[in-house]
Amino acid sequence: MPFSDDDTRKGLLGAGLPEQVAVNYAEMSAAIRTGIMFSDYKKHPVALSPIKLADFAKEFAAAYAKA
């Protein structure tokens, strides 16, 4: 169910968040919803490493154990 940015802000304030945090969160929500937040990323996607975290963790643990 869609709700306005002002409703978002009011809800966050009602939950006890500080005014500036609520305003920033509502602004971020609007940027995500409108596509602004990810527009540059979609134009210029980053190249991800082929190394998986689990593989790195094993290599790191072995190197750390030797240090």
C-alpha positions in Angstrom: 0.0 0.0 0.0 1.7 3.2 -1.1 1.9 6.1 1.3 3.3 9.6 1.0 6.7 10.8 2.0 5.0 13.0 4.6 3.3 9.9 6.0 6.6 8.2 6.1 8.2 11.1 8.0 5.2 11.3 10.4 5.3 7.6 11.1 9.0 7.7 11.8 8.6 10.6 14.2 5.8 8.7 15.9 8.1 5.8 16.4 10.5 8.1 18.2 13.1 8.9 15.6 14.7 12.4 15.7 13.3 14.9 13.2 16.5 15.0 11.0 16.7 11.2 10.8 13.0 10.9 9.8 13.5 13.6 7.1 16.6 11.9 5.8 15.0 8.4 5.8 11.9 9.8 4.0 14.2 11.5 1.4 16.1 8.2 0.9 12.8 6.3 0.5 11.7 8.8 -2.2 15.0 8.5 -4.0 14.7 4.7 -4.1 11.0 4.8 -5.2 11.7 7.3 -8.0 14.9 5.5 -9.2 17.2 8.4 -8.5 19.2 6.5 -5.9 20.3 3.8 -8.2 20.3 5.6 -11.6 24.1 6.2 -11.6 24.8 2.7 -10.5 22.7 1.3 -13.3 24.5 3.5 -15.8 27.9 2.5 -14.5 27.8 -0.9 -12.8 30.8 -2.0 -10.8 32.8 -5.0 -11.8 32.5 -7.6 -9.1 35.4 -9.9 -8.1 35.0 -13.5 -9.1 36.4 -14.4 -5.6 33.7 -15.6 -3.3 33.6 -14.5 0.4 34.0 -18.1 1.6 37.1 -18.6 -0.5 38.6 -15.4 0.7 37.8 -16.2 4.3 39.8 -19.5 4.0 42.8 -17.8 2.4 42.7 -14.9 4.9 42.4 -17.3 7.9 45.4 -19.2 6.7 47.5 -16.1 6.2 46.3 -14.7 9.6 47.3 -17.9 11.3 50.8 -17.6 10.0 51.2 -14.0 11.1 
